[in-house]
Amino acid sequence: MKRKIGAVAAATAALVVLAGCSTTPEAPADDAQGQDITLWLMGGDTPDALRDYLKTEYADATGGTLTIEEQDWGDALAKLTTALPDADNTPDVTEIGNTWSPTFTNVGAFSDISDMYEDLGGDKLLPSFVEVGEVDGANYALPYYFGSRYVFYRKDLYAAAGVDVPTTLPQLTEVASKLHDSALSGFYLGGEDWRNGISWIFAYGGDLATKDGDTWSSTLSDPKSIEGLTALQELYTEASNAPVTESDSTPWVNINTQPDADAPEAATIIAPGWAHWSIGDLAPDPEDDTKTIPTWNDDVFGTYVLPGVDGGVAPVFAGGSNIAISAASKNQAGARELMTIIFSPEYQQMLGENGLGPANEDYVSSLGDDQFANALIESALSSKLTPAAPGWAAVEGSGLLEEFFGKVNGGGDITALAAEYDEKIDALING
């Protein structure tokens, strides 16, 4: 999931009317004939070419019509909470942020598609995404696409400062500190940007939460988490000019040199792989001279994966989405036919060709072999998801993580803050 969602704490209460996970029996393929279905896609990540392909393939397979409705990430969770239990208004199939999946699967919002699992890819599907869509070993939501985060940097500024690409996380702080001054962030990182900040917790061996029996508990106070947060606070204090109140940032704006500026505002950023389309030398748009467009320049910009504490690759938060069939859908057979199309070799290949990490690892090569694809794949192989806890969507929607990371990066007492926010998160995390 990619954005802060408000008003989420009521999600479980609104969905609990489903009263447990639904199990939908396998439907014969010919039952889908003539069924008109609706697919909800989140944001604009799925390109028009892929949407057109799904519509055409579904019509050819069933004679029915596939309607695709795009939902804004900002209010998607509230809409899903209202629509999924309502058979007259539910989408038949929906994309869902991977970190929301546990909340919805645990209250029975999605159909059991365990019998399709092997045909849709089985063990070739992204394990961490599969896990957050499982309940008691049954599959309810499967991976749609993945994205991962890696580092973009200014080669020209590194060269001018006489610094090399770091190979460990402590070296990254050293390099960023040398690059930093009042006008330039050695490493631009929003103070409340927890989706990138949690990589430091992961890198030092910590985690956001653990499960004991059936109970989840926040683990910000774990000594390894504290160690990672301490390193993050040091990086922020010594190398970033980003506002402490900034959460979902657009750091590519800062690494680019603006037309009316002499220099960029950042030497280094971390961002999802798709951000490379927004990074480069800015020039007037030939179709609209009031706008600028970026053009990547290998002499100026470069990439590397976030390094681990002792080298290698640090675990970063895996962005992306899952996809599932609404348990309340009246068109189960048509929905299952659409899932078959989505997980087909042709569509998986198309995902990669359009810069979205395919759910099936057999098609990862479709991403290409340039520096962006290599960094995306390398970082994704070491990535982690947020906890598969039933109340995690409520935790994200509460804004507690933004508050916590903002206070940490603002110079607060990490140990005291961790204890305070562990207690607050524990009140929500189990749903």
C-alpha positions as CSV (number, residue, x, y, z in Angstrom):
1,M,0.0,0.0,0.0
2,K,1.3,3.4,-0.8
3,R,-0.7,6.1,0.9
4,K,-2.0,7.1,4.3
5,I,-5.7,6.2,4.7
6,G,-8.0,8.1,7.1
7,A,-11.0,6.8,9.0
8,V,-10.0,3.2,8.9
9,A,-10.5,2.2,12.5
10,A,-14.2,1.3,11.8
11,A,-13.3,-1.1,9.0
12,T,-13.5,-4.3,11.0
13,A,-16.7,-3.3,12.7
14,A,-18.4,-2.5,9.4
15,L,-17.3,-5.8,7.8
16,V,-17.9,-8.1,10.8
17,V,-21.5,-8.6,9.5
18,L,-19.9,-11.1,7.1
19,A,-19.4,-13.2,10.2
20,G,-16.4,-15.3,9.3
21,C,-14.6,-16.3,6.2
22,S,-16.8,-17.3,3.3
23,T,-16.1,-20.4,1.3
24,T,-17.2,-20.4,-2.3
25,P,-17.5,-23.8,-4.1
26,E,-15.7,-24.2,-7.4
27,A,-18.0,-22.9,-10.1
28,P,-18.1,-24.6,-13.6
29,A,-16.5,-22.4,-16.2
30,D,-19.6,-22.2,-18.4
31,D,-21.5,-20.6,-15.5
32,A,-19.5,-17.4,-16.3
33,Q,-21.1,-17.1,-19.8
34,G,-22.8,-13.8,-20.2
35,Q,-22.0,-12.5,-16.7
36,D,-21.2,-8.8,-16.6
37,I,-18.8,-8.0,-13.8
38,T,-17.0,-5.1,-12.2
39,L,-13.3,-4.8,-11.3
40,W,-12.1,-2.1,-8.9
41,L,-8.5,-1.0,-9.5
42,M,-6.7,1.3,-7.1
43,G,-5.1,4.5,-8.5
44,G,-3.6,4.7,-11.9
45,D,-0.9,2.1,-11.6
46,T,-2.5,-0.3,-14.1
47,P,-1.9,1.2,-17.5
48,D,-4.8,1.6,-20.1
49,A,-3.2,-1.1,-22.3
50,L,-3.6,-3.7,-19.5
51,R,-7.1,-2.6,-18.7
52,D,-8.1,-2.9,-22.4
53,Y,-6.6,-6.4,-22.5
54,L,-8.6,-7.6,-19.5
55,K,-11.8,-6.2,-21.0
56,T,-11.2,-7.9,-24.4
57,E,-10.1,-11.2,-23.0
58,Y,-13.0,-11.4,-20.6
59,A,-15.5,-10.6,-23.4
60,D,-13.9,-13.3,-25.6
61,A,-14.0,-15.9,-22.8
62,T,-17.5,-15.2,-21.5
63,G,-19.4,-13.0,-23.8
64,G,-19.9,-10.7,-20.8
65,T,-18.7,-7.2,-20.1
66,L,-16.0,-6.3,-17.7
67,T,-16.4,-2.8,-16.3
68,I,-13.3,-1.4,-14.6
69,E,-13.7,1.4,-12.0
70,E,-10.7,3.2,-10.7
71,Q,-10.7,4.1,-7.0
72,D,-8.5,6.8,-5.4
73,W,-6.2,5.3,-2.8
74,G,-7.2,8.1,-0.5
75,D,-10.7,6.9,0.1
76,A,-10.5,3.3,-1.3
77,L,-10.5,1.7,2.1
78,A,-13.7,3.5,3.2
79,K,-15.4,2.5,0.0
80,L,-14.3,-1.1,0.3
81,T,-15.6,-1.2,3.8
82,T,-19.0,0.0,2.7
83,A,-19.3,-1.9,-0.6
84,L,-17.8,-5.3,0.0
85,P,-20.6,-6.6,2.3
86,D,-23.3,-5.2,0.0
87,A,-24.2,-7.8,-2.7
88,D,-25.9,-5.1,-4.8
89,N,-23.0,-2.7,-4.9
90,T,-19.9,-4.8,-4.3
91,P,-17.2,-5.0,-6.9
92,D,-16.9,-8.6,-8.1
93,V,-13.1,-8.5,-8.1
94,T,-11.0,-5.8,-6.4
95,E,-7.4,-4.8,-6.1
96,I,-6.5,-4.2,-2.5
97,G,-3.4,-2.7,-0.8
98,N,-1.2,-5.6,0.4
99,T,-1.1,-4.3,3.9
100,W,-4.9,-4.1,4.1
101,S,-5.4,-7.8,3.1
102,P,-5.2,-9.3,6.6
103,T,-8.1,-7.1,7.9
104,F,-10.4,-8.0,5.1
105,T,-9.5,-11.7,4.8
106,N,-10.0,-12.2,8.6
107,V,-13.5,-10.9,8.5
108,G,-14.7,-12.9,5.5
109,A,-14.8,-10.2,2.9
110,F,-13.3,-12.4,0.2
111,S,-14.1,-15.7,-1.4
112,D,-12.0,-18.8,-0.7
113,I,-10.0,-19.5,-3.9
114,S,-7.7,-22.2,-2.5
115,D,-8.9,-24.6,-5.2
116,M,-7.5,-22.2,-7.9
117,Y,-4.2,-21.5,-6.1
118,E,-2.1,-24.0,-8.1
119,D,-3.6,-23.1,-11.4
120,L,-3.0,-19.4,-10.7
121,G,0.7,-19.9,-10.0
122,G,1.0,-21.8,-6.7
123,D,4.4,-21.6,-5.1
124,K,5.6,-19.3,-7.9
125,L,3.5,-16.5,-6.5
126,L,5.2,-13.9,-4.1
127,P,5.2,-15.7,-0.7
128,S,4.9,-12.6,1.5
129,F,1.9,-11.4,-0.5
130,V,0.3,-14.8,-0.4
131,E,0.8,-14.9,3.3
132,V,-1.2,-11.7,4.0
133,G,-4.1,-13.1,2.0
134,E,-4.3,-16.4,3.9
135,V,-6.5,-17.4,6.8
136,D,-5.9,-20.8,8.4
137,G,-4.1,-22.1,5.3
138,A,-6.8,-21.0,2.9
139,N,-6.2,-18.5,0.1
140,Y,-8.5,-15.4,-0.1
141,A,-6.3,-12.7,-1.7
142,L,-3.4,-13.3,-4.0
143,P,-0.6,-11.0,-5.2
144,Y,-1.5,-8.6,-8.1
145,Y,1.8,-6.8,-8.6
146,F,4.8,-5.8,-6.5
147,G,6.9,-2.7,-6.3
148,S,10.1,-2.2,-4.2
149,R,12.2,0.7,-3.0
150,Y,15.7,1.5,-3.8
151,V,18.1,4.5,-3.8
152,F,18.4,7.2,-6.5
153,Y,21.4,9.5,-6.3
154,R,23.2,12.4,-8.0
155,K,26.5,11.0,-9.5
156,D,27.7,14.6,-10.1
157,L,27.3,15.6,-6.5
158,Y,28.9,12.4,-5.2
159,A,31.9,12.9,-7.5
160,A,32.2,16.6,-6.5
161,A,32.3,15.6,-2.8
162,G,34.7,12.8,-3.4
163,V,32.4,10.1,-2.0
164,D,31.6,6.7,-3.3
165,V,28.4,4.7,-3.3
166,P,28.1,3.2,0.2
167,T,28.1,-0.5,0.8
168,T,26.8,-0.6,4.3
169,L,24.0,1.3,6.1
170,P,26.4,3.1,8.5
171,Q,28.4,4.2,5.5
172,L,25.3,5.6,3.9
173,T,24.9,8.0,6.9
174,E,28.6,9.0,6.6
175,V,28.3,9.7,2.9
176,A,25.0,11.6,3.3
177,S,26.4,13.7,6.1
178,K,29.4,14.7,4.0
179,L,27.1,15.8,1.2
180,H,24.7,17.7,3.5
181,D,24.6,21.4,4.0
182,S,21.9,24.0,4.7
183,A,20.7,23.9,1.0
184,L,21.2,20.3,0.2
185,S,19.9,17.1,1.8
186,G,22.6,14.5,1.7
187,F,19.6,12.1,2.0
188,Y,16.2,13.5,1.7
189,L,13.7,11.7,4.0
190,G,10.4,13.0,5.3
191,G,10.3,12.9,9.1
192,E,6.9,11.0,9.1
193,D,7.8,8.8,6.2
194,W,7.4,5.5,8.0
195,R,7.2,3.3,4.9
196,N,10.8,4.1,4.1
197,G,11.8,4.5,7.8
198,I,10.9,0.9,8.7
199,S,13.8,-0.3,6.6
200,W,16.1,0.7,9.3
201,I,14.2,-1.3,11.8
202,F,14.2,-4.3,9.5
203,A,17.9,-3.9,8.7
204,Y,18.9,-4.1,12.4
205,G,16.9,-7.2,12.9
206,G,13.8,-5.6,14.4
207,D,10.2,-5.8,13.4
208,L,7.0,-3.9,13.7
209,A,5.0,-6.6,15.5
210,T,5.2,-10.3,16.5
211,K,2.5,-12.9,17.1
212,D,2.3,-15.1,20.2
213,G,-0.5,-17.7,19.7
214,D,-3.4,-15.7,18.3
215,T,-2.3,-12.3,19.7
216,W,-0.2,-9.7,17.9
217,S,1.9,-7.2,19.8
218,S,3.8,-4.1,18.6
219,T,7.6,-4.4,18.9
220,L,8.9,-0.9,18.5
221,S,10.5,-1.3,22.0
222,D,12.5,-4.4,21.0
223,P,16.2,-3.7,21.4
224,K,16.9,-4.4,17.7
225,S,14.1,-2.0,16.7
226,I,15.5,0.6,19.0
227,E,18.9,0.2,17.4
228,G,17.5,0.7,13.9
229,L,15.4,3.7,15.0
230,T,18.6,5.2,16.6
231,A,20.4,4.9,13.3
232,L,17.5,6.4,11.4
233,Q,17.3,9.3,13.8
234,E,21.0,9.9,13.2
235,L,20.6,9.9,9.4
236,Y,17.7,12.3,9.6
237,T,19.3,14.7,12.0
238,E,22.7,14.8,10.2
239,A,21.7,14.6,6.5
240,S,18.0,15.6,5.8
241,N,16.4,19.0,5.4
242,A,13.0,17.4,4.8
243,P,10.2,18.7,7.0
244,V,9.7,16.6,10.1
245,T,6.0,16.6,9.3
246,E,6.4,15.2,5.8
247,S,5.0,11.7,5.3
248,D,4.1,10.6,1.8
249,S,6.7,12.6,0.0
250,T,7.6,13.1,-3.7
251,P,11.4,13.1,-3.2
252,W,12.1,12.9,-6.9
253,V,11.1,16.6,-7.0
254,N,14.0,17.3,-4.7
255,I,16.7,15.4,-6.6
256,N,15.9,17.0,-9.9
257,T,17.3,20.4,-10.6
258,Q,14.4,22.8,-11.1
259,P,14.4,25.2,-14.0
260,D,14.5,28.2,-11.8
261,A,17.2,26.8,-9.4
262,D,21.0,26.5,-9.7
263,A,21.2,23.2,-7.9
264,P,19.0,20.3,-6.7
265,E,17.7,20.1,-3.1
266,A,18.8,16.4,-2.6
267,A,21.8,14.3,-3.4
268,T,20.1,11.0,-2.4
269,I,16.6,9.8,-2.1
270,I,14.8,6.4,-1.6
271,A,11.6,5.8,-3.6
272,P,9.6,3.1,-5.3
273,G,11.1,1.9,-8.5
274,W,8.5,3.5,-10.7
275,A,9.8,6.9,-9.5
276,H,12.6,6.7,-12.1
277,W,10.1,7.9,-14.7
278,S,9.9,11.2,-12.8
279,I,13.7,11.6,-12.3
280,G,16.0,13.4,-14.7
281,D,17.1,16.7,-16.3
282,L,14.0,18.9,-16.6
283,A,13.2,20.5,-19.9
284,P,10.1,22.2,-21.3
285,D,7.4,19.7,-22.4
286,P,7.2,20.0,-26.2
287,E,3.4,19.6,-26.0
288,D,2.9,22.1,-23.2
289,D,5.6,24.8,-22.6
290,T,4.1,25.6,-19.2
291,K,5.3,22.2,-17.9
292,T,8.6,20.4,-17.7
293,I,9.4,16.7,-18.2
294,P,12.3,14.8,-16.8
295,T,14.9,12.9,-19.0
296,W,17.1,10.4,-17.3
297,N,20.8,11.2,-17.8
298,D,23.2,8.4,-16.8
299,D,26.0,10.9,-16.3
300,V,24.0,12.7,-13.6
301,F,21.8,10.1,-12.0
302,G,22.3,6.6,-10.7
303,T,20.8,3.9,-8.6
304,Y,21.8,1.5,-5.9
305,V,19.9,-0.8,-3.5
306,L,19.7,0.3,0.2
307,P,22.7,-1.5,1.8
308,G,22.4,-3.7,4.9
309,V,24.1,-3.0,8.2
310,D,27.1,-5.2,7.3
311,G,26.7,-5.1,3.6
312,G,24.4,-6.9,1.2
313,V,20.8,-5.6,0.8
314,A,18.7,-4.1,3.5
315,P,15.1,-5.3,3.8
316,V,12.8,-2.6,2.4
317,F,9.0,-2.3,2.6
318,A,7.5,-4.2,-0.4
319,G,4.8,-2.0,-2.0
320,G,2.2,-3.4,-4.3
321,S,-1.3,-4.9,-4.2
322,N,-3.2,-8.1,-3.8
323,I,-6.4,-9.0,-5.7
324,A,-9.4,-10.9,-4.5
325,I,-13.0,-11.9,-5.3
326,S,-15.7,-10.3,-3.1
327,A,-17.5,-13.0,-1.1
328,A,-20.8,-11.0,-1.6
329,S,-20.4,-11.1,-5.4
330,K,-23.4,-12.6,-7.3
331,N,-21.0,-13.4,-10.2
332,Q,-18.5,-15.8,-8.7
333,A,-18.0,-17.7,-11.9
334,G,-17.3,-14.6,-13.9
335,A,-15.0,-13.3,-11.2
336,R,-13.0,-16.6,-11.2
337,E,-12.7,-16.4,-15.0
338,L,-11.2,-12.9,-14.6
339,M,-8.7,-14.1,-12.0
340,T,-7.6,-16.8,-14.5
341,I,-7.0,-14.1,-17.1
342,I,-5.0,-11.9,-14.6
343,F,-2.7,-14.7,-13.7
344,S,-2.2,-15.9,-17.2
345,P,1.3,-15.9,-18.7
346,E,0.3,-13.2,-21.1
347,Y,-1.0,-10.8,-18.5
348,Q,1.9,-11.5,-16.1
349,Q,4.3,-10.7,-19.0
350,M,2.5,-7.4,-19.7
351,L,2.7,-6.3,-16.0
352,G,6.5,-6.6,-16.1
353,E,6.8,-4.9,-19.5
354,N,4.9,-1.9,-18.0
355,G,7.2,-1.7,-14.9
356,L,5.0,-3.5,-12.4
357,G,6.5,-6.5,-10.7
358,P,4.5,-9.6,-11.8
359,A,3.0,-11.8,-9.2
360,N,4.5,-14.9,-10.7
361,E,8.3,-15.1,-10.3
362,D,8.6,-16.9,-13.6
363,Y,7.9,-13.6,-15.4
364,V,10.2,-11.3,-13.4
365,S,12.5,-11.2,-16.5
366,S,9.8,-9.2,-18.3
367,L,10.9,-6.2,-16.2
368,G,14.0,-6.1,-18.4
369,D,17.7,-6.0,-17.5
370,D,18.5,-2.3,-17.1
371,Q,19.6,-0.7,-13.9
372,F,16.0,0.0,-12.8
373,A,14.9,-3.6,-13.3
374,N,18.0,-5.0,-11.6
375,A,17.6,-2.7,-8.6
376,L,13.9,-3.4,-8.3
377,I,14.4,-7.2,-8.4
378,E,17.4,-7.1,-6.0
379,S,15.6,-5.0,-3.5
380,A,12.3,-6.9,-3.8
381,L,14.1,-10.2,-3.1
382,S,15.0,-8.9,0.4
383,S,11.8,-6.9,1.0
384,K,9.4,-7.3,3.8
385,L,5.7,-6.6,4.4
386,T,4.0,-5.1,7.4
387,P,2.5,-7.5,9.9
388,A,-0.3,-9.8,8.7
389,A,-2.4,-8.8,11.7
390,P,-6.2,-8.4,11.5
391,G,-6.1,-4.9,12.7
392,W,-3.2,-3.6,10.7
393,A,-5.4,-1.5,8.4
394,A,-6.7,0.3,11.4
395,V,-3.1,0.9,12.6
396,E,-2.2,2.5,9.3
397,G,-5.4,4.5,9.2
398,S,-4.9,5.9,12.7
399,G,-1.9,7.9,11.8
400,L,0.1,6.5,14.7
401,L,3.0,5.5,12.6
402,E,3.3,8.9,11.1
403,E,3.2,10.5,14.6
404,F,5.8,8.1,16.0
405,F,8.3,8.4,13.2
406,G,7.9,12.2,13.1
407,K,8.7,12.4,16.8
408,V,11.6,10.0,16.5
409,N,13.1,12.0,13.6
410,G,12.3,15.2,15.5
411,G,14.9,14.2,18.1
412,G,12.5,12.6,20.7
413,D,13.5,10.0,23.2
414,I,13.3,6.8,21.2
415,T,12.9,4.4,24.1
416,A,10.1,6.4,25.7
417,L,8.3,6.9,22.4
418,A,8.5,3.3,21.5
419,A,6.9,2.2,24.8
420,E,4.2,4.8,24.3
421,Y,3.3,3.8,20.8
422,D,3.6,0.1,21.4
423,E,0.7,0.5,23.8
424,K,-1.3,2.6,21.3
425,I,-0.7,0.2,18.5
426,D,-1.6,-2.8,20.6
427,A,-5.0,-1.4,21.2
428,L,-5.7,-1.6,17.4
429,I,-3.6,-4.4,16.0
430,N,-5.7,-7.4,16.8
431,G,-8.9,-5.9,15.2
